[in-house]
Amino acid sequence: MEQNGEHQDDDQKRDLTRIVLLAAELADATPKYGERAFDKLLDFLLRDGSTNASLTAPRKMSRGQHGGRKPPKVDTAAMERIKAILEAPPELAAGYSDLRDLDAKAKVYTVLSVAREKFGIDGLTTPEIRGIAKDKF
């Protein structure tokens, strides 16, 4: 039993080290934001951005839920339409760092507003909004 607990601790240490290094690498890409960028990125990666289940609190699933729920796929034409947003510099996401704290409706309206005002894209579909929110913000 103790060995298994020690193994989990080692795995968590490796995962945390990987996350901190990733946050540092991403923060270096935006030097004008300095330590604030690192702090925000690290906070995001530890809270929301981590795909490692060992770092997040386990969630109980009801009988009707499936563990591997996947978002709907976005067709290639839609990806071409939002490609400019997805390839935008990291400063775009840094300018909307409070997006994570907004309610769902406000997040959707903010993504729609950014697409229209900064990129001239009007009327995003739900999968496009999800793709932008997940991959860019």
Legacy VTK file of the C-alpha trace (Angstrom):
# vtk DataFile Version 3.0
C-alpha trace
ASCII
DATASET POLYDATA
POINTS 137 float
0.000 0.000 0.000
2.725 2.482 0.916
4.559 1.848 -2.345
1.444 2.665 -4.324
1.023 5.931 -2.406
4.666 6.822 -3.003
4.254 6.026 -6.700
1.251 8.368 -6.891
3.260 11.089 -5.121
6.073 10.701 -7.656
3.574 10.880 -10.525
2.021 14.023 -9.062
5.455 15.619 -8.610
6.318 14.878 -12.233
2.971 16.272 -13.400
3.355 19.421 -11.312
6.893 19.913 -12.590
5.637 19.524 -16.163
2.879 22.083 -15.547
5.247 24.616 -13.963
7.703 24.229 -16.853
4.890 24.666 -19.363
3.675 27.810 -17.583
7.228 29.197 -17.584
7.661 28.436 -21.283
4.358 30.089 -22.180
5.086 33.110 -19.978
8.461 33.559 -21.698
6.575 33.965 -24.981
4.978 37.140 -23.563
7.829 38.927 -21.781
6.011 42.226 -21.467
3.529 40.632 -19.021
6.355 39.299 -16.819
5.579 37.353 -13.678
1.879 38.115 -13.943
1.678 35.975 -17.079
3.411 33.103 -15.303
1.098 33.379 -12.292
-2.037 33.472 -14.440
-0.886 30.589 -16.635
0.109 28.450 -13.674
-3.215 29.147 -11.980
-5.080 28.231 -15.166
-3.111 25.050 -15.748
-3.554 23.886 -12.181
-7.287 24.642 -12.091
-8.766 24.181 -15.532
-6.130 23.375 -18.081
-4.794 20.157 -16.626
-5.916 17.018 -18.389
-4.351 14.875 -15.702
-7.064 13.420 -13.494
-4.679 12.961 -10.554
-4.375 16.733 -10.126
-8.073 17.439 -10.118
-10.643 16.378 -7.582
-12.330 13.141 -8.602
-15.885 13.530 -9.813
-18.558 10.932 -9.252
-20.432 9.978 -12.365
-24.128 9.238 -12.351
-25.499 6.156 -14.046
-26.412 8.054 -17.185
-23.023 9.683 -17.698
-20.254 8.319 -19.833
-16.603 8.860 -18.924
-15.383 9.651 -22.421
-17.793 12.358 -23.537
-16.329 14.165 -26.507
-17.334 17.547 -27.878
-18.807 17.572 -31.370
-16.224 17.624 -34.111
-15.749 20.804 -36.085
-15.589 20.363 -39.841
-12.536 21.592 -41.736
-14.412 24.526 -43.311
-15.285 25.829 -39.853
-11.693 25.374 -38.695
-10.511 27.441 -41.655
-12.966 30.148 -40.680
-11.656 30.407 -37.103
-8.021 29.647 -37.941
-7.044 33.325 -37.643
-8.358 33.423 -34.070
-6.668 30.174 -33.085
-3.346 31.334 -34.522
-3.525 34.807 -32.959
-0.633 35.768 -30.649
-0.909 34.916 -26.922
-1.525 38.575 -26.124
-5.108 38.077 -27.314
-5.821 35.538 -24.570
-3.891 37.618 -22.032
-6.178 40.556 -22.789
-9.158 38.459 -21.732
-7.682 36.766 -18.674
-10.886 37.357 -16.706
-12.898 35.256 -19.180
-12.561 32.197 -16.951
-14.364 33.999 -14.086
-17.424 34.900 -16.168
-20.625 32.877 -16.303
-21.269 30.691 -19.361
-23.452 33.207 -21.187
-20.938 36.025 -20.719
-18.131 33.767 -21.988
-20.068 33.007 -25.171
-20.833 36.679 -25.785
-17.203 37.631 -25.174
-15.948 35.037 -27.680
-18.535 36.238 -30.214
-17.517 39.843 -29.604
-13.808 39.091 -30.056
-14.510 37.183 -33.280
-16.558 40.039 -34.710
-14.561 43.057 -33.544
-11.001 41.787 -33.901
-11.336 39.294 -36.768
-14.459 40.307 -38.701
-16.089 36.911 -38.212
-19.825 37.140 -37.664
-22.026 34.354 -36.305
-20.022 31.482 -34.883
-21.501 28.019 -34.428
-21.494 26.265 -31.064
-18.579 23.951 -31.987
-16.594 26.959 -33.235
-17.214 28.836 -29.981
-16.150 25.775 -27.973
-13.038 25.357 -30.111
-11.999 28.982 -29.656
-12.722 28.971 -25.925
-10.846 25.720 -25.383
-7.882 26.230 -27.705
-7.320 29.981 -27.391
-8.693 31.124 -24.061
LINES 1 138
137 0 1 2 3 4 5 6 7 8 9 10 11 12 13 14 15 16 17 18 19 20 21 22 23 24 25 26 27 28 29 30 31 32 33 34 35 36 37 38 39 40 41 42 43 44 45 46 47 48 49 50 51 52 53 54 55 56 57 58 59 60 61 62 63 64 65 66 67 68 69 70 71 72 73 74 75 76 77 78 79 80 81 82 83 84 85 86 87 88 89 90 91 92 93 94 95 96 97 98 99 100 101 102 103 104 105 106 107 108 109 110 111 112 113 114 115 116 117 118 119 120 121 122 123 124 125 126 127 128 129 130 131 132 133 134 135 136
